[in-house]
Structures are given as C-alpha cells and as structure tokens.
Amino acid sequence: MNWSVWRQVEDILIRFEVKPILAVIPDNQDEKLRICGPNKAFWDEVRGWQARGWTIGLHGYQHLYETHNAGLIGINKFSEFSGLPYAEQQSKLRKALQIFERERVVPDIWVGPAHSFDRTTLRALCDLGIRWVSDGFSLYPHLDSSGMVWIPQQLWGFRKMPFGLWTICFHVNHWTGEDIARFGLDVQEFAGSLTDCPSAVAAYGNRRSNGVDSIFSRVYRVSVKGRRWLRQKALPS
C-alpha cells in the first residue's frame, strides 16, 4: 500500500475520532496492489488499528481474480470467489483466517474483493464464524435468512443523503495531496454524522429487509452500473 498517503489519511481518522472499516488482504498476491515495498511491521499496524476499535475486514485471501462471475452484487464481472465450489471457497477462507489467527487479529466483517461473492461464499463464511458483510445496496443494514448482517456499501465519496445509513468506499493508494485535503475537509464536515460498524450492527442487526429495500437495491444497482459505464466512456482511448 502507499504508506505515505495512508499516514496522512490515518492522521485525519484519528484526529476526528473516526472508526472505519479497514479491508485487509491476508496474503496479497495482486501485483496491482504492490505499491510500496513490504512493511515488516504490517501486522503490528493491523493490531494497532484493531486496538483503536477500528473494524478489520476480511478482504478475500490473495486478491487474485479467478472467475468472470459477478456474484450477488453484480457490478464487476470478475471474482476471487464467486462461482467456485464450496470446498474451494472454504479452503481459501480458512487459509485467510489462519493467517489472521497467526497474527492475533480477529476480522469482524467480510469485504469481498471487487464486490463479488455468491451465496456459497456466504455459507462458507457463516460456517467459519464470519457473520457481517460490508456490501449491498439497501437503505439500512439488515439481517438475512442465513443469519448474516448486511451493512450496505453504496457510495464512493461523501454526499449529503436525506435518510438511510451509507458506507463510503475509498481506495487511497493513488491519492494526490488535493485528494487527501478534500478527504480531511469532508471528514471534518460529516464527523457528527459518522458511526462505526459495531454501533450499526447494534442498531439494525435484527432488522429484516423489506420491499422498499428490494426496490431500492434494484434501482440503485442500475444507477451504479450506469455511472461506471459513463465514466469508462469518458476515459481517453
């Protein structure tokens, strides 16, 4: 990861007492995510984040995409897990969790690489004791029929919303100084509205999804895919 950028982001989070979800890859083998040299103190860093009360997300196993299955969320047609048999998915997840256990880190929530996973992934996660998911397009967190609590992830930047609980996903490796400054201003502006993962689960962990959630999910998914298509078309060839 880009540690020089991260240090500045981390300072902002600490200054405004924000407790984020941090997606951690147990055994990163994705060349695109090898931004800086290995940090020998990485797991000390992760243990430090968790000691602050920050939520550690299990972000797959090696972040290597093996299938072209979009999975349940349906916004990216590539996946490390979706479409693979149960035994293969469980094996990856078990190896990932063994790394966390070795490093004395307890992952609280599943954050699927590329937002791509299927019901087989969820079954394997439940069997291994992970019962929170950071993903999906609902207005509020909800409990599904398998006992998994979904905390929706609908935004990629700060926006004022009239109602609902909204999670914002940030990828900071290639941020400029201007991006960091904007993030700091946004966190300062929204600090009074920010919550943390355990609080969200405590407030909504027994809530069941309803028809409004279903309609919102379908409409919002189309909107997200449409915006991504427009951005791709706007990129120079």
N, C-alpha and C positions, 0 to 999 in steps of 0.2 A: 504494500500500500504506500501511498505518498505520505510519508511521516511528517514532512514539513507543513503540508496543508492540514493534516489531521491535528497536529498540535494546536493550531490556531482554532480549528473547529472545536476541539476538546476544551480549550480555554473558555470559549463562548458558552458551551453547555454547562461548565462548572460555574461560571460567573452568574448565570441566570437560573441555576439550580434545576436544570432540565435533566430528566432521567429518560434517555432514549432507549430504543431497541437497537442493539448493535448486531448485525448479521455476521457471524464468524464462520469461515470455511475451515473445517478441521484439518484438511490436508490439501492445501491449494496447489493444483497442478495446471491451472489455466494460465498460459503464457501471457494473455492479455491483462491479467491481474498481477503480474510480477512487475510492479512499477519501480520499486527500490530493492536494494539488496536485502537479504534475510535479516530480521531483527532477532538476535539471540534472546532478547528479553520479552519476546512477543507474548508468551503465556503469562508472564508476570504482569504485563499490561492488562490482559484479559481478566486476570484475577483481581486486579485493582479496579477495573470498571465494575465488576460484579460486587465488589466490596462497597462501592459507592451507591449501590441499589439500582444500577443500570441493568436493563434486561438483556441477557445474552441469547441471541437467536442461533439455532442450528441451521446454517446456510448450506445444506447439502452435505456432500462428502468431499469430492475433489473439484467440483465446479467444471466438470467435463461433460459436454452435451453428447448424448449417445443416440437419441431418437428425434424424430420430427413430429412428436405428438404434443399438441398444445395443452392437453390436460383440461382440468376443470375450469381454470380461469380463462383460457382461450385467447390470450393476447400475443403469445410468442410460440412459433411452431418449432421449438427445439427444447430439449429437456434432458436433465441428468437422470430422471426417474420415470416420468410419465410414459406408460405403455410397456414397461418392463414387468416380468413376472414377479409375484410376491416374494419368492425366495431371493431373487436378485436384489430387489429393493431393500428387503430387510437386511441382507448381508451388508450392503453399503451403509445403511443407517447404523447398524450395530458397530461396524468399524469406526464410523464417525463418533459415536457415543463413547467407544472405548478410548479414543484419543482425548475427549473431554474428561473422562474419568481419570485417566492417567495424569492429566494436567490439573486436576482438582477444580474443574469448572463444571457447573451444573447449568445446562441450557434450559431455558424456560419455555421457548416458543419455536415453532417451525417457520422458517423463512425460505421458501422454495427458490432455488436458482431459476432465473428467467420467469418467475411466477408460474412455473409449470410443474404440476404434480397431479396425480389422479386419486381415485378412491382407494386404490391398492396402497398408494403411499400413505394415505391417512390411516388405513387399517394397520399397516406396519408401525407407524408412529405410535398409535394407541397401544399396540401390543408391547412397545418398548417404553411406554410411560410418558410420551410427549402428547399433551392434550390441548395445547394452544396453537393457533395458526395466525400468522400475520399476513392476511391476503383477503381478496374478495371485495365485491362492490355492494355492500349493504350500507344503510344509513347508520346503523348501530351494531355493536358486537352482538353475537347470538350463539346459542348452544344448538348444535345439530343432533340428529338422531343417534349418532355414534358416540356422543359424549364429548365431541371436540368443540372448543370455544373458538369462534372466528372473530378476530379483531380486524375490521376491514382496512384495506390499504388502497386509497382512491386518488391520492394527489402526489405530484412530483414538485411541488412548490407551495409556498404559503398563499392562502386565499381566505378571504372572509366568507364564511358559509352561514346561512341563516339558522340551521339546525343540524343535528347529527354529530357523530364522533368520527373524526377524519385523521388518518395516518398519512404522513408525508414521507415519501421515499427519496433519499439523497444518495448520489454516488459522487464522492468528493475528490477522487484521485486526480482529476484534471481541472480542478477549480483554479481560477485566477484570483489575484488579490481582490478584484472587483466582486467576484462571486462570494468570497469569504466575507467581505464588508457587507454585502447585501444580506447574507445569512445572519450576520450579527444584528443588523437593524431589524430584520424580520423577527428573530427570536425575542429581541427586546420589546417589539410591538405586541407580540402574541403571548408573551410569557404568562400573563394572567389567565390565559385560556388553555394552557398546556397541562396535560395529565401524564400519568405513567401507566405501564402495562398492568401491574397488579391492581391498581385502582379501577381501571376499565373492566377487568375481569370481575372484581368485587361488585361493581355497579350493574353489570349486564350479563354476568356469567350464567344466569338461569333464564335469560330471555330467549324465547323461541322466535325464529324468523316468521314473517307473515307475508301476506300478499303484496303489501307495499314494498317490502324488501325485494321480493321476486321481480316486481315490475321495475324498480329502481336498478337492480342488478343488470337486467337485460338492456335497458336503455343506456345506462352508464357504460357498459361494455362496448356497445356500438359507438358511443361517443369517443371513448379512449382509442379504439382502433381507428376511427376516422381521423382523429387528430394526429396519430402516429403516421398514417398514410399521407396526410398533407405535409407533415414535416419532411418525410422521405422525398416527396415530390419537389419540395423546395430546395433540397440539397443540390449543389452543383455537381454535374457529372464529370 
